[in-house]
Amino acid sequence: MKTPSPPYYKQNRLKQLRAFCNAAQTQSVSEAAERLFLSQPTVSLQIQALEREFGTTLFERRGPKIRLTPEGDILYKLAQPLVEGIDGLREAFIAQCGNLESGELNLAAGESTILYIMPQYVQEFTRRFPKIRVKLHNVTGRDGMAMLRADEVDFAVGSMMEVPDDIIYHPVVDHKTVLITPLDHPLTKLEKVTLADISPYGLILPPRHLSTWRMVDLVFKQHNASYNVTLEAGGWEVIKTYVELGMGVSIVIDVCLTGNEEVTRIPIDAYFPDRTYGIVLRRGKFLSPQAKRFLEVVDPKLFPVNPKGD
């Protein structure tokens, strides 16, 4: 007796789940179709097939975007690791055989992190795995989180003050927060600088939506001290240049200081805690072999290497 073939919809379940997961990540059927090089009707039909199979509605439409229903969210959490695992099966197999020589690694980080935190790790990684392409996406923390949640990058690197429930944060390095001033600034003559001493002078800070500004605002408010931002500038290099020109003082992370700047560095760690930088992962994310190898370079405790290098 001939064994019956499995139902057609089960033969196509991976395609359906892949379409569903991409639609969930992009919140758009048309964008999911572009990602998968399929037509929009094809992606819609694949999602509808899943809805018929599970007897539920997976998405609700809100204006131009779609959102997961509670049932859709459950299915996404179950399906996404499976889809990522299948899609990365070949590279995972090659890595297990100890022959990881190809592929691509996508990292999201801010400009300061790319300039001051990442070089040593990227240099060591490319030395060990010269045939793996590394793409550094220079984005703000907010945009990096969006890319992480949409699975457009393997992980992000940066500093986090608050960690959302769907994110895992592994701190790797600590750095001090310091005040920098022009060489001849009145604050350089004080034995100990307080927040009240800083208040009369104009601060040069990164854009308001970045974490440094939020930290400065929080600390000054906690100590009932006022502050005045006279110049908003993107990037520590720009900020250091304007401090050297005498246009204000700034509160920076000491990792950006090379020792060649014509500024005075004043400790203020009595008020500001050390700033951590680390790995930012989406909870439940399937990590590619390339991502695991990079994390081994950053912190061997995250993914210890066994004697076979698996």
C-alpha positions, -999 to +999 in steps of 0.1 A: +000+000+000+014+033-010+020+057+019+000+089+013+019+121+008+017+147+035-008+175+029+004+201+005+002+229+030+027+210+052+051+207+024+051+245+021+050+253+058+086+267+058+078+291+030+046+302+048+065+307+081+093+326+064+067+349+048+049+353+081+081+361+101+092+387+075+058+403+075+060+405+113+094+420+113+087+447+087+050+452+097+043+452+060+033+425+035+048+445+006+082+450+024+082+413+033+076+405-004+106+427-014+128+409+011+119+375-002+118+385-039+082+374-041+050+391-052+028+407-026-002+384-034+021+353-029+031+365+006-006+373+014-016+338+003+011+321+024+000+340+055-037+332+048-028+295+045-013+297+080-043+314+094-066+287+079-044+260+094-043+274+129-078+288+127-069+323+139-061+358+127-023+365+128-023+402+119-045+432+124-042+463+101-035+497+116-033+523+088-005+514+064+011+489+088+001+455+101+005+444+137+006+409+152-024+398+171-018+381+205-020+347+186+003+360+159+028+370+185+028+335+200+033+320+166+061+344+158+080+336+190+078+299+181+085+302+144+113+327+142+140+306+157+129+277+134+131+298+103+164+313+113+178+279+121+168+264+088+181+295+068+214+293+086+217+255+085+245+254+058+267+279+076+261+263+110+271+229+095+303+244+080+311+260+114+305+227+133+330+211+108+355+238+118+356+255+084+340+288+089+354+307+060+326+327+045+294+346+053+285+380+065+282+397+099+260+427+104+265+449+135+247+481+145+264+507+166+267+544+171+295+565+156+313+568+190+311+530+196+324+523+162+353+547+166+364+540+201+350+506+213+349+484+182+382+487+164+402+462+186+374+436+183+368+441+146+406+439+139+410+407+158+379+391+142+390+399+107+424+385+115+409+352+126+382+350+099+394+370+070+368+357+045+338+368+066+324+401+055+318+426+083+292+453+079+292+481+105+259+500+104+265+535+118+231+543+134+217+559+165+207+537+194+171+540+185+176+530+149+199+502+160+172+488+182+147+489+152+172+471+130+178+445+158+141+439+162+136+436+124+165+411+123+184+433+099+215+430+120+230+401+141+233+423+171+241+458+183+269+472+204+264+501+226+254+515+260+220+509+276+205+527+306+172+508+304+168+473+290+134+464+274+119+430+281+126+417+246+163+426+247+193+410+264+222+432+273+257+419+281+280+447+295+316+442+283+336+473+292+333+502+317+344+537+312+344+569+334+324+600+327+345+631+328+342+669+324+364+684+297+371+721+295+394+745+276+430+745+290+426+780+306+390+776+319+381+789+354+370+753+364+405+741+360+416+762+390+392+745+414+405+717+437+372+698+433+344+706+408+308+702+418+277+702+396+269+737+410+303+749+398+294+736+362+260+752+361+270+787+350+289+774+320+275+764+287+275+727+280+282+711+246+263+679+244+253+652+218+217+654+204+189+654+230+176+619+220+209+602+228+217+586+261+244+611+272+219+640+273+194+618+293+221+609+318+232+645+323+196+656+327+190+628+353+221+635+374+216+673+375+180+669+385+189+643+412+212+669+428+188+699+423+214+716+400+207+735+369+225+732+336+226+751+303+232+735+269+245+761+245+256+739+217+243+705+205+267+686+183+269+651+170+300+630+177+327+632+203+353+644+178+332+674+170+324+681+207+361+679+216+370+704+188+345+729+200+356+726+236+392+732+224+380+764+207+366+777+240+329+775+230+319+756+261+326+726+284+313+691+279+306+659+298+320+629+278+329+592+282+367+590+288+371+563+260+369+591+235+400+609+249+433+600+233+455+623+253+463+645+223+434+669+229+441+704+241+415+701+269+416+696+306+401+664+319+383+668+353+369+638+372+332+639+380+326+602+389+313+613+423+281+622+404+282+600+373+284+562+375+307+543+351+292+539+317+291+503+303+292+493+267+282+458+256+264+434+233+227+440+227+207+410+215+171+404+207+157+378+231+151+345+213+174+355+184+191+326+166+227+336+164+246+328+132+280+310+135+296+343+124+279+362+152+289+336+178+325+338+167+325+376+170+310+373+205+338+349+214+363+376+204+345+403+224+340+381+255+349+344+256+325+339+285+295+345+262+303+315+239+333+296+253+353+278+226+359+241+232+391+223+221+376+215+187+366+251+180+329+242+177 
